Amino acid sequence: MKKTADTEKATVTKMVTEKSSKNAIKGNKLNEMLRGLPQVDEVMSNSNITTLRHALAHDFLKTAVRDILDEIREDIKAGVSDEYTIPTTDEIAHKSCVHALQLIKPSLRHVVNASGVIIHTNLGRSPLCDEAIKAVNDVSRGYSTLEYSTKTMSRGSRHAHIEQLICTLTGAEAAIAVNNNAAAVMMVLNEFAKGYEAIVSRGELVEIGGSFRVPDIMAMSNARMIEVGTTNKTHVSDYENNINENTAMLLKVHPSNYRMEGFVEDVSIKDLQKIATAENKRRKVAGQKNKVIVYEDQGSGVLIEDDFFKKNGEHTITDALKLGVDIVSFSGDKLLGGPQAGIIVGRKEFIDRLKKNPLARALRLDKMTLAALEATLRTYLNEDEARKKIPTLRMLTEDSSLTKKRAEKLNKAFQKEINSDDVTFKVIEEISRAGGGSLPMCDIKTYCVRASFTKGNAEAADKYLIQECEPPIISRLTKECLYFDARTLEESDFPLLVNGVKEYLSKVK
């Protein structure tokens, strides 16, 4: 027995010794490789680097060299193998030059959206119409009438550029715009419910996106949230039983990024207004001055009557105001199809208070956003023109037969320039999405060009089109094929798509 134990002990000792020996060898090799790397100054004197010195600052190039050397060190530390070869000074210098040129390339730039997601949050949501782009260019190239009235020849208000247009389009008494709808919600809550209670259904405590949640926004505004009802059902009595002298607001949040179906029930704006009216009459008799207001955060925002929006459960801002809501807020860059903005409309007495709130200055729109929003709103004065000119509206409401024709043109362009032995292209029926937290249950019929790769593969092609093409091309990668959705494409994009695929194929060995 003792002999067996001694044998096992000796075996374990040998294994530990061998492992320590291997680690020591690995450690020596690691240190040797790290010492073999060139110094920063040595790389800086390489001809690859010196050719860029006329275009890029010395310190900038030096930072690029350090970045690449740090990457190589991390690669060496991650796992040394017999096959690993330290890059030469020329190779390190070349990588540093490529890295430096990538650093000076604009990070925020145009992309081609072939994904079929119309209001693509990651790609900047709604593209602007030509009129809005022209307006931005006009005000950004020089001075503007941002806060100057040529009529009175004195200081003007930046609100004036869009307020009358919004009121005309929605029927509101007054309006104000801030930098996004989350900001609009926070400002409304801060002005009318700060230190008081705002009643909201549990089924409407949505997460707007990027972890921005209604409860968090309410907390930031210093309003006390009173949750009523259950996740799937809220009744009129839930609101009535929770109103008290500290209630300042009945809040309705439009579930723009999700839908509940089945055993569900919510309380309409009309019923909320009845509850508020009854409470305000009681307070008036009791001599109380503070009112309960009804506020709807509509989220996406629809300005025109359209069968497409109706069948997907979206009512217009005008509809909400007609039902008696005191304040409505909505986004400028979702279904409206304009720039990022949070638009607040409603009764003049309430909008006037918002204009005086300190947050109105902190969250105000800049001149370029105002110019784009004004131009977009002006386009809505003619609804037929708006459907044609505003890209988001066109993409959402376009008849699928037109989308199919565009897909067929793209298919012909691919087949004309690309060998069918390398890639086969076919027009197929598919589904587009509204995106941007809007119309979550809406399947939009579309047509795509499907690319099946014989040379190379779809995954590698997708990576190339995104990382190597200028501008980057964002498509859909599904079932080992690339799908180019014609609904989110313009014909002017076609040459970019064709050239992108051709370039990828030329790189495949």
C-alpha positions in Angstrom: 0.0 0.0 0.0 2.8 2.4 1.0 4.6 1.6 -2.3 1.5 2.5 -4.3 1.1 5.8 -2.5 4.8 6.7 -3.0 4.5 5.9 -6.7 1.4 8.1 -7.1 3.2 10.9 -5.2 6.2 10.6 -7.4 4.0 10.7 -10.5 2.3 13.9 -9.4 5.6 15.5 -8.5 6.9 14.7 -12.0 3.8 16.1 -13.6 4.1 19.4 -11.6 7.8 19.6 -12.4 7.2 19.1 -16.2 4.4 21.7 -16.2 6.5 24.2 -14.4 9.3 23.5 -16.9 6.9 24.1 -19.8 5.6 27.3 -18.2 9.2 28.5 -17.7 10.0 27.8 -21.4 6.8 29.5 -22.5 7.6 32.5 -20.2 11.1 32.8 -21.6 9.7 32.6 -25.2 7.1 35.2 -24.3 9.7 37.6 -22.9 12.0 37.0 -25.9 9.3 37.8 -28.3 8.2 41.0 -26.4 11.9 42.2 -26.4 12.1 41.5 -30.1 9.5 44.1 -30.9 10.9 47.4 -32.4 10.8 50.6 -30.4 8.3 53.3 -31.3 11.0 55.6 -32.7 12.3 52.8 -34.9 8.8 52.4 -36.5 8.4 56.1 -36.8 11.5 56.4 -39.0 10.2 53.7 -41.4 9.5 54.9 -44.9 5.8 53.8 -44.6 5.4 56.3 -41.8 7.5 59.1 -43.2 5.3 59.3 -46.4 2.3 60.3 -44.2 4.1 63.0 -42.2 3.1 65.7 -44.7 -0.6 64.9 -44.1 -0.8 63.9 -40.5 0.7 65.3 -37.3 3.7 63.6 -35.7 2.0 62.9 -32.4 -1.0 61.5 -34.2 1.1 59.0 -36.1 3.0 58.2 -32.9 -0.2 57.3 -31.2 -1.2 55.1 -34.1 2.2 53.2 -33.9 1.7 52.7 -30.1 -1.8 51.4 -30.7 -0.5 48.7 -33.1 2.4 47.8 -30.9 0.0 47.4 -28.0 -2.2 45.1 -30.1 0.8 42.9 -31.1 1.8 42.7 -27.4 -1.7 41.6 -26.4 -1.6 39.0 -29.2 1.7 37.6 -28.0 0.5 37.4 -24.4 -2.8 35.8 -25.4 -1.0 32.7 -26.7 2.5 32.0 -27.9 2.9 29.2 -30.3 5.7 27.9 -32.4 3.9 29.1 -35.6 3.6 32.7 -34.4 6.0 35.1 -36.1 6.6 38.6 -34.9 5.6 41.2 -37.6 8.6 43.0 -39.2 9.1 46.7 -38.7 7.8 47.3 -42.3 4.6 45.3 -41.5 4.1 47.2 -38.2 4.6 50.5 -39.9 2.1 49.6 -42.6 -0.5 48.5 -40.1 0.1 51.8 -38.2 -0.5 53.8 -41.4 -3.7 51.9 -42.1 -4.8 52.4 -38.5 -4.0 56.2 -38.6 -6.0 56.6 -41.9 -8.9 54.8 -40.3 -8.8 57.1 -37.3 -9.1 60.2 -39.5 -12.0 58.7 -41.5 -15.3 60.2 -40.4 -17.0 58.0 -37.9 -20.5 59.3 -38.6 -21.2 58.9 -42.3 -23.7 57.8 -44.9 -24.7 54.2 -45.3 -26.8 52.3 -47.8 -29.8 50.7 -46.0 -30.8 47.5 -47.8 -32.0 45.8 -44.6 -35.7 46.5 -45.0 -35.9 48.1 -41.6 -37.4 51.5 -42.4 -37.0 53.6 -39.2 -33.6 52.0 -38.4 -32.6 53.3 -35.0 -28.9 52.2 -35.4 -28.8 53.9 -38.8 -30.2 57.2 -37.8 -33.9 56.5 -38.0 -35.8 58.5 -40.6 -33.9 59.9 -43.7 -34.8 63.5 -44.4 -36.7 64.7 -47.5 -34.8 66.9 -50.0 -36.6 70.0 -48.8 -35.3 69.4 -45.3 -31.8 68.8 -46.5 -31.8 72.0 -48.5 -33.1 73.9 -45.5 -30.3 72.6 -43.3 -27.7 73.6 -45.9 -29.2 77.1 -46.2 -29.1 77.9 -42.5 -25.8 76.1 -41.7 -23.7 77.9 -44.3 -24.0 81.3 -42.6 -26.1 83.4 -40.3 -29.9 82.9 -39.9 -33.1 84.3 -38.4 -32.9 81.8 -35.6 -34.0 84.3 -32.9 -34.5 87.4 -35.0 -37.7 88.7 -36.5 -37.4 90.6 -39.8 -41.0 91.8 -39.3 -40.3 93.6 -36.0 -36.6 94.0 -36.6 -35.9 92.8 -33.1 -35.3 89.6 -31.1 -37.6 86.8 -32.1 -38.4 83.3 -30.7 -37.0 80.1 -32.1 -40.4 78.5 -31.3 -42.1 80.7 -33.9 -40.5 78.8 -36.8 -42.5 75.7 -36.2 -45.3 76.4 -33.8 -47.9 77.7 -36.3 -47.2 74.9 -38.7 -47.7 72.3 -36.0 -50.9 73.9 -34.8 -52.2 74.0 -38.4 -51.4 70.3 -38.9 -52.7 69.0 -35.6 -55.4 71.5 -34.5 -53.6 72.3 -31.3 -53.8 75.6 -29.6 -50.0 75.8 -29.1 -46.8 73.8 -29.5 -43.2 73.6 -28.6 -40.3 71.2 -29.7 -37.3 69.9 -27.8 -34.5 67.6 -28.7 -36.3 64.2 -28.4 -39.5 62.7 -27.1 -37.9 61.3 -23.9 -36.9 64.9 -23.2 -40.4 66.0 -23.9 -41.8 63.5 -21.5 -39.4 64.6 -18.8 -40.2 68.3 -19.2 -44.0 67.8 -19.1 -43.7 65.7 -16.0 -41.3 68.1 -14.4 -43.6 71.1 -15.1 -46.9 69.6 -14.1 -46.2 66.8 -11.7 -43.0 67.7 -9.9 -43.6 66.9 -6.2 -47.0 65.5 -7.0 -48.5 62.2 -8.3 -48.9 61.0 -11.8 -51.2 58.0 -12.3 -50.2 55.5 -15.0 -51.4 52.0 -15.9 -48.9 49.2 -15.2 -49.5 48.0 -18.7 -48.0 51.2 -20.1 -44.7 51.3 -18.1 -42.7 50.8 -21.3 -39.0 50.8 -22.0 -38.5 53.3 -24.8 -35.2 51.8 -25.9 -31.6 51.7 -24.8 -32.8 51.0 -21.3 -34.7 54.3 -21.0 -37.8 53.5 -19.0 -40.9 55.5 -18.2 -40.4 55.0 -14.4 -36.8 56.3 -14.7 -37.9 59.4 -16.6 -40.6 60.0 -14.0 -38.1 59.7 -11.2 -35.7 62.2 -12.9 -38.6 64.7 -13.3 -39.3 64.4 -9.5 -42.9 63.2 -10.2 -44.3 60.4 -8.0 -45.5 57.5 -10.1 -48.7 55.8 -9.0 -49.1 52.5 -10.8 -52.7 51.2 -11.2 -54.3 48.1 -12.7 -52.4 45.0 -13.8 -50.1 44.3 -16.7 -52.9 43.2 -19.0 -56.0 45.0 -17.6 -56.7 48.5 -16.3 -60.2 49.8 -15.5 -61.7 53.3 -15.1 -62.2 52.4 -11.4 -58.4 51.9 -11.0 -57.8 55.6 -11.8 -60.9 56.8 -9.8 -59.9 54.9 -6.7 -56.3 56.4 -6.7 -57.1 60.1 -7.3 -56.5 62.3 -4.3 -55.5 65.9 -3.6 -51.9 65.2 -4.6 -52.8 63.9 -8.1 -51.5 66.2 -10.8 -51.7 64.1 -13.9 -53.3 61.1 -15.6 -50.6 59.8 -17.9 -51.3 57.6 -20.9 -48.3 56.0 -22.6 -48.8 54.7 -26.1 -47.2 51.3 -26.5 -45.4 52.2 -29.7 -42.8 49.4 -29.4 -45.0 46.5 -28.4 -48.5 45.2 -28.4 -50.5 43.1 -26.0 -53.2 40.8 -27.4 -55.8 38.5 -25.9 -57.3 39.1 -22.4 -56.4 42.8 -22.3 -58.2 46.1 -21.5 -57.1 49.7 -21.1 -58.7 53.0 -20.4 -59.2 55.4 -23.3 -58.2 59.0 -23.5 -61.9 59.9 -23.5 -62.6 58.1 -20.2 -59.4 59.6 -18.7 -60.7 63.1 -19.6 -64.1 62.4 -18.0 -62.3 61.3 -14.8 -60.1 64.5 -14.8 -63.1 66.7 -15.6 -65.1 65.3 -12.6 -62.1 65.8 -10.3 -61.4 69.3 -11.5 -65.1 70.3 -10.8 -64.8 68.9 -7.3 -61.6 70.8 -6.7 -63.2 74.0 -8.0 -66.0 73.7 -5.6 -63.5 73.0 -2.8 -61.5 76.1 -3.8 -58.5 74.2 -5.0 -56.6 75.9 -7.9 -54.4 73.0 -9.1 -55.9 70.9 -11.9 -55.5 67.3 -12.9 -54.4 67.2 -16.5 -54.5 64.4 -19.0 -51.3 63.8 -20.9 -50.6 61.3 -23.6 -47.1 60.3 -24.7 -48.0 59.1 -28.2 -44.4 58.1 -29.0 -44.2 57.7 -32.8 -46.6 60.5 -34.0 -48.8 60.3 -37.0 -49.9 63.6 -38.7 -52.1 62.3 -41.6 -55.1 60.1 -42.0 -54.0 57.0 -43.8 -55.5 53.4 -44.1 -52.0 52.0 -43.4 -51.8 53.7 -40.0 -55.4 53.0 -39.1 -55.2 49.3 -39.7 -52.1 49.1 -37.5 -53.8 50.9 -34.6 -52.1 54.3 -34.9 -54.4 57.3 -34.4 -53.3 60.8 -35.4 -52.3 63.6 -33.1 -55.4 65.4 -34.2 -57.5 62.5 -33.0 -56.0 62.6 -29.5 -56.6 66.3 -29.2 -60.2 65.9 -30.3 -60.8 63.4 -27.6 -59.9 66.1 -25.1 -56.3 65.3 -24.0 -54.6 68.4 -22.6 -51.1 67.6 -23.8 -49.7 65.2 -26.4 -46.0 64.6 -27.1 -44.4 62.6 -30.0 -41.2 62.1 -31.9 -40.1 64.0 -35.0 -37.9 61.2 -36.4 -40.2 58.2 -36.3 -43.5 58.0 -38.2 -43.4 61.7 -38.9 -40.3 61.2 -40.9 -38.3 64.3 -39.9 -35.3 65.0 -37.7 -34.8 63.9 -34.1 -37.1 66.0 -32.0 -39.8 65.8 -29.3 -42.9 67.7 -30.2 -45.4 68.8 -27.5 -48.8 70.1 -28.4 -51.9 71.0 -26.4 -53.8 73.7 -24.6 -52.1 77.2 -24.8 -52.1 77.7 -21.0 -50.0 74.5 -20.6 -47.6 75.0 -23.5 -47.0 78.6 -22.3 -45.9 77.2 -18.9 -43.5 74.7 -20.7 -41.9 77.5 -22.6 -41.0 79.2 -19.3 -39.6 76.0 -17.8 -35.8 76.1 -17.4 -35.6 72.8 -19.2 -37.0 74.4 -22.3 -33.6 76.1 -22.8 -31.5 73.1 -21.8 -33.4 70.8 -24.2 -34.1 73.3 -27.1 -33.5 72.5 -30.7 -30.5 73.9 -32.6 -30.9 75.9 -35.9 -30.2 72.9 -38.2 -32.8 70.7 -36.5 -35.3 73.5 -36.5 -34.7 74.1 -40.2 -35.2 70.4 -41.1 -38.3 70.1 -38.9 -39.9 73.3 -40.4 -39.2 72.0 -43.9 -40.7 68.6 -43.1 -43.8 70.1 -41.6 -44.3 72.4 -44.6 -44.2 69.3 -46.8 -47.2 67.9 -44.8 -49.3 70.9 -45.8 -50.0 68.9 -49.0 -50.6 65.3 -47.9 -50.2 63.7 -51.4 -46.9 65.5 -51.8 -45.8 64.4 -48.3 -46.4 60.7 -49.2 -44.1 61.1 -52.2 -41.4 63.4 -50.8 -40.9 62.2 -47.2 -38.8 59.0 -47.5 -40.3 57.3 -44.4 -43.9 57.9 -45.5 -43.0 56.6 -49.0 -41.4 53.5 -47.7 -44.2 52.7 -45.1 -47.1 53.3 -47.5 -45.7 52.4 -50.9 -47.7 49.8 -52.8 -45.7 46.5 -52.9 -46.1 46.4 -56.7 -43.8 49.4 -57.0 -41.3 47.8 -54.6 -41.3 44.7 -56.8 -40.5 46.8 -59.9 -37.5 48.4 -58.1 -36.3 44.9 -56.9 -36.5 43.7 -60.5 -34.4 46.6 -61.7 -31.8 45.9 -59.1 -31.8 42.2 -60.0 -31.1 43.1 -63.7 -28.3 45.4 -62.6 -26.6 42.6 -60.6 -27.0 40.0 -63.3 -25.6 42.4 -66.0 -22.4 43.0 -64.1 -21.8 39.8 -62.0 -21.1 36.3 -63.3 -23.9 33.9 -62.4 -21.2 31.2 -61.8 -20.1 33.3 -58.8 -23.4 34.6 -57.4 -27.0 33.8 -58.3 -29.6 36.5 -57.9 -33.4 36.1 -57.5 -36.3 38.4 -56.7 -38.3 37.0 -53.8 -41.2 38.2 -51.7 -40.3 39.1 -48.1 -41.3 41.2 -45.1 -40.1 44.7 -44.2 -40.3 46.2 -40.7 -41.2 49.7 -39.6 -38.5 49.7 -36.9 -37.7 52.5 -34.5 -40.1 51.1 -31.9 -43.1 51.7 -34.2 -45.8 49.4 -35.5 -44.3 46.3 -33.9 -46.9 43.9 -35.2 -46.9 45.3 -38.7 -45.7 43.0 -41.5 -45.0 45.1 -44.6 -45.0 43.2 -47.8 -41.8 43.8 -49.8 -39.5 42.3 -52.4 -35.8 41.5 -52.0 -33.0 40.5 -54.3 -31.5 37.3 -52.8 -27.8 36.7 -53.4 -26.6 33.1 -53.2 -22.8 32.9 -53.3 -20.9 30.1 -55.1 -17.6 32.1 -54.9 -16.9 33.1 -51.4 -19.8 33.1 -49.0 -22.6 35.3 -47.7 -21.2 35.9 -44.3 -17.8 37.1 -45.6 -19.6 39.2 -48.2 -21.7 40.8 -45.6 -18.7 41.7 -43.5 -16.9 43.1 -46.5 -19.9 45.3 -47.6 -20.1 46.7 -44.1 -16.4 47.1 -43.2 -14.7 47.7 -46.5 -17.2 49.5 -48.8 -17.6 53.3 -48.9 -20.4 53.9 -48.1 -21.0 50.8 -46.0 -23.9 48.6 -47.2 -26.2 47.1 -44.6 -28.2 44.1 -45.9 -29.9 41.1 -44.3 -27.9 37.9 -43.7 -30.3 34.9 -43.6 -29.9 31.2 -44.4 -26.4 31.7 -45.9 -27.7 34.3 -48.4 -27.7 38.1 -48.5 -31.0 39.9 -49.0 -31.2 43.4 -50.5 -34.6 44.8 -49.6 -35.9 47.2 -52.3 -38.3 49.0 -49.9 -35.5 50.8 -48.2 -33.5 51.4 -51.3 -33.4 54.1 -54.0 -32.4 53.4 -57.6 -29.4 55.7 -57.0 -28.1 53.1 -54.6 -28.0 50.3 -57.2 -24.5 51.0 -58.6 -23.1 51.1 -55.0 -24.6 47.6 -54.3 -23.3 46.1 -57.6 -19.8 47.6 -57.2 -19.7 46.4 -53.5 -20.5 42.8 -54.5 -18.0 43.0 -57.4 -15.3 44.3 -55.1 -15.9 41.5 -52.6 -15.6 38.8 -55.3 -12.4 40.3 -56.6 -10.9 39.8 -53.2 -11.9 36.1 -52.9 -9.0 33.8 -53.7 
